[in-house]
Amino acid sequence: MAKASQATWGGRFSAGPAELMLRFSESVSFDHRLAPFDIAGSKAHSAMLAHVGLITKRERDAIHGGLDAIAAEIAAGRFRWDPKLEDVHMNIEQALTRRVPAAAKLHTARSRNDQVATDMRLFFKHACATLAEAVLGAQRALLGAAEAGNDVLIPGYTHLQRAQPVYLAHHLFAWMEMLERDRARFTAVAENANWCPLGAGAIAGTTLPIDREFTARALGFVDGRGRPRVTQNSMDTVADRDLFLEFAGACAILGVHLSRIAEDLILWSSAEFRFVDLPDAFCTGSSLMPQKKNPDSCELLRGKSARLQGNLHTLLTLAKGLPLTYNRDLQEDKPPVFDSFDQSLLCAQVLAGTVAGMKVRRDACAAAVADPGLLATDLADYLVRKGVAFRDAHHAVGAVVRLAEQKGVALNQLSHADVKAVHPAYAADWNEVFDLRRALARREGTGMPGPRQVARQFARWRKELA
Ligand code: ARG
């Protein structure tokens, strides 16, 4: 059943789209959230049209007044979105035309192709700033946790086997570095978004005397010195979806980071580790086993990362085979982007909440890090300081580890005679190596977990996150 002809593009059609086609092709159900950016774009565009004399100042003011009224209605939830009008752009333009006759001139020298590209660039700038702020929130929570446990030592792991002792703060600061790179990535994506597409038209600009730089300035597409930034090729402008990929990529990488952090927390909160107690507010119970407290927030962080990767993959596949320039396929670029934004924001906030309420179990950390095997490498270094070649030292310590295992004692419980029999370089002071605090104090090169280095990182993060 065909509907009455479309007001915006219906001129050459004798029948409107089928009901099914309308349901299939509408995007307003998801792109209505672009309304604030679409309205900002239309205000800037109409201001430019007045500036170059394509509309009068009176027409511009009428358009601005109408757009402000529509913006208020949308914000109040009173605007009726009509799927028959396809998308956010046509819904707003039609509503405006109903109240302001001059709105019929708004689309002069503009296409939905450069319009949607503009809306999305404005969205990306907003989304990147929002996510960078949310990641900052998670980093602040991490700093708080590091402060609370600043003297706690834990084993660091490789292959999920105990490797070497580190300050808990050193481990948390490893997460901090990951999140810092995520924040920088969002800032970089926002910077790449900072070019104004308006004026590219559908594909080949316009014959009308527009001023692209004026529009760019009005929308804040400017460089550090306030100079307008406009895209440099009209075809690329409407076909390019790199930003979508970069944004979804930044979200996917953030997701991978949050997932790895979550995995550490899941392990740490298990009875096998007991390093931390996660807050009840971010855990759930079992409907059957009354004793259970499950780390659901962390498991969902791990799970959501799959979704963020999926969104990136959707966008890569969507773009890869398209001929230049715009194709309607590209309407499908928005749901994955919005989902990546919404879920990344939630994830960063949930990590912040989980970490903020986390309690460190000092007893369990102390017990785990007391394992003298963690300092076997330090014992090899001890032999190196006595002049033994590292490869020989490694072997001489390995033999001592085996001996301790055979005797069923801890590494540092062997007698001096025992170890001296393995290698003559073991002197009477050999087991002073097992003093944990002293062992850490030897690791004071940049980036190492020595107490002075960790203190430096505390100072850095306090300043950076203030
Ligand atoms: N809703 C469309 C999208 O998101 C807007 C652009 C439509 N352009 C067109 N030539 N049909 O892609």
Residues whose N, C-alpha, C, O or C-beta is under 5 A from the ligand:
A	BS01	LIG	S27 D87 R112 N113 V116 L330 Q331
